[in-house]
Structures are given as C-alpha cells and as structure tokens.
Amino acid sequence: MGGTPVCDFPGCGDEGMIVSRLSPEGYLVATGKKAYSFREAYRRFHYCTIHHDELMGGVWSRVRKPDEKKPGHVAPTAI
C-alpha cells in the first residue's frame, strides 16, 4: 500500500495532498470513538486543492449568512 492518497471528493480521482477534517458534504464527521482532542475526534479526508478550496468556501458562506442566525444557532461544523 502507501503512495499518494486520492482526493475523497466523489468522482475526482486526483491526488489528495490536503488533509482535512471536512467531509465531502462540508461538515465535521465524528469518528465515534472516545477522543480527547479535536485531532482524534473527527475523521480525516484527503482533497486536491480545487475541492478543498470549494469545501472551505462553502463553510465560510454558511458562517457569513447573518439572516439565519438566531440565539440557538448551531455552527455549520457542529452537525
């Protein structure tokens, strides 16, 4: 095994050089194991630069929408 990981974005197949905690849907996904740090708590994904930038852009656009924020608003990465 070994080698360069493939981008986890569906249908991509390019080299996944960027390690991220965001799933292809743009959310953090818990590992389901007991974890003592952020690093251990969430799954790791690999992305090419294009898809990583696209996912990060989606997260920031959700964070910046002021019209949806109410006192009990949940952060987009908490789901």
C-alpha positions as CSV (number, residue, x, y, z in Angstrom):
1,M,0.0,0.0,0.0
2,G,1.3,3.5,0.5
3,G,1.7,6.1,-2.2
4,T,-0.2,9.4,-2.5
5,P,-3.8,9.3,-1.3
6,V,-6.6,10.0,-3.8
7,C,-9.0,13.0,-3.3
8,D,-12.0,11.9,-1.3
9,F,-14.4,14.2,-3.3
10,P,-16.8,11.9,-5.2
11,G,-15.7,11.3,-8.8
12,C,-12.4,13.3,-8.5
13,G,-9.5,10.8,-8.6
14,D,-6.8,13.4,-8.4
15,E,-4.0,13.4,-5.8
16,G,-5.4,14.3,-2.3
17,M,-2.5,16.3,-0.9
18,I,-4.5,18.3,1.6
19,V,-5.6,16.6,4.8
20,S,-8.9,18.0,6.1
21,R,-11.5,17.2,8.8
22,L,-14.3,18.3,6.5
23,S,-16.4,15.6,4.8
24,P,-17.2,15.9,1.1
25,E,-20.5,17.5,2.3
26,G,-18.6,20.2,4.2
27,Y,-19.2,19.0,7.8
28,L,-17.1,17.5,10.5
29,V,-17.8,13.8,11.0
30,A,-17.1,12.2,14.4
31,T,-15.1,9.0,14.5
32,G,-17.4,7.5,17.1
33,K,-14.5,6.7,19.4
34,K,-13.7,8.3,22.7
35,A,-11.4,11.2,21.9
36,Y,-9.5,13.7,24.0
37,S,-8.7,16.2,21.3
38,F,-10.1,17.6,18.1
39,R,-7.4,15.7,16.1
40,E,-8.7,12.4,17.5
41,A,-12.4,13.2,17.4
42,Y,-13.0,13.6,13.7
43,R,-12.3,11.6,10.6
44,R,-9.6,12.7,8.2
45,F,-10.2,13.2,4.5
46,H,-7.8,14.0,1.7
47,Y,-8.5,16.5,-1.1
48,C,-7.0,18.1,-4.1
49,T,-6.5,21.8,-3.9
50,I,-9.6,22.6,-6.0
51,H,-12.0,20.6,-4.0
52,H,-10.6,21.6,-0.6
53,D,-10.9,25.3,-1.6
54,E,-14.5,24.6,-2.8
55,L,-15.4,23.0,0.6
56,M,-13.8,25.8,2.6
57,G,-15.7,28.3,0.5
58,G,-19.0,26.5,1.3
59,V,-18.2,26.6,5.0
60,W,-17.4,30.3,5.0
61,S,-20.5,31.2,3.0
62,R,-22.7,29.4,5.7
63,V,-20.8,31.1,8.5
64,R,-21.3,34.6,7.0
65,K,-25.1,34.3,6.4
66,P,-26.4,36.8,9.0
67,D,-30.1,36.2,8.2
68,E,-30.2,32.6,9.5
69,K,-28.5,33.3,12.9
70,K,-30.7,33.1,15.9
71,P,-29.7,32.8,19.6
72,G,-29.7,29.0,19.4
73,H,-27.9,28.8,16.1
74,V,-25.6,25.8,15.7
75,A,-22.2,26.3,13.9
76,P,-22.1,24.6,10.4
77,T,-19.2,22.4,11.6
78,A,-21.1,21.1,14.6
79,I,-23.5,18.8,12.6
